[in-house]
Amino acid sequence: WWNYEANLEYRLPQDAGVINTQLYYQTVSDVIDNVDVSRNGQILSARGNTGDGRRYGLNLSNSLRLGFLNQPNMLLTAGLSLEEATHRDSILNRDRERSMGPRDGGGSRYSIGFRHDIPRLNNTNWGFNANKRFLNDFMVWDIDKTEHYPPDWFWFAWAETQAWGGLVYRFEARDSGERCRLRTRYAGGTTITGYVDEVEDSCSVNGPVFAIKIRGTF
């Protein structure tokens, strides 16, 4: 297992912000994924070592204080991650992008955020963060089916202040939009030897979530 990284950090004058850049390349042994354990004509899969792989990409992140707009308490952040991760698939017998479902980390993503601190107004602060996946296939592979998850997005916003009783009152809102999945099932064999038997396209929406939090020291 090898890991190569190159990092560069540049701090802007007068604490105006930071720019971070990272390039990386990794080799990975014994990647865990679905493997073919079919027996006696029954199509079966199990988790196991599929083979070796590699992962490489670029991470960019920066923060910028808006002092040049006479707003030193405003902070703007942005980020970009580009990732490609491949390994040898024992079922397909070829290299492919690693499985990336909705709960798996990694993958390419861009983000933006903003924060405004107002100390003179009872230590009030507010802001938002948003990010979205893109670029990669976002596929999950199995012995007799594949699942494709369109790139998701997420946003989060808040407003916080210190008020009555010395308590901190915080309002939060977040939303992850529509979650979709395109599942393709194969019959008469595996994803390689069989044929497409069923295609299922499903989506769900949880809707926005709102919360009010109150905290303090007693």
Secondary structure by P-SEA (a helix, b strand, c coil): cbbbbbbbbbbcccccbbbbbbbbbbbbcccccccccccccbbbbbbcccccccccbbbbbbbbbccccccccbbbbbbbbbbbbbbbbcccccccccccccccccccccccbbbbbbcccccccccbbbbbbcccccccccccbbbbbcbbbbbbbbbbbbccccbbbbbbbbbbcbbbbbbbbbcccccccccccbbbbbbbbbccccbbbbbbcc
